[in-house]
Amino acid sequence: MSDINALVGQIVPAVGAAVGAYGVSVLNRAEDQAADATVRLGQRLLDRILRRTPDRAPIEAAVTDLAATAGDPDALAALRLRLRGVLAENPSLAAELAALLPEPPAAQADGARSVAVSGSVPGIVSTGDAAINIQRR
């Protein structure tokens, strides 16, 4: 399931950018030459998801809500939840979409005592002189 969460984390910003640029018309809009790369990617991802999803109404409703609320974080979360469900039910679609996405940039630390993190860190990450860190569970 964590692979799907990571995939949805990459898909939602692109689809959100497409919805932000075109509103609900993103559901019917063909690729536009003037659109930037993120918007075009979001359009392609959403088109592929909708074509491969038997019941596209919940996703269309989430896109419509996101378009109507101008990027509201709750509407974006609702879209994320719908996409996660679709991808969990269709692993071949998840693999197909993953192939369309660019490789995420590698974590890179820059500067004295900097820390590079790729993925999630469940504990404390700390740098500095005489740092005292307490993690309570």
Secondary structure, 3 states (H helix, E strand, C coil): CHHHHHHHHHHHHHHHHHHHHHHHHHHCCCCCCCCCHHHHHHHHHHHHHHHHCCCCHHHHHHHHHHHHCCCCHHHHHHHHHHHHHHHHHCHHHHHHHHHHCCCCCCCCCCCCCCCCCCCCCCCCCCCCCCCCCCCCC
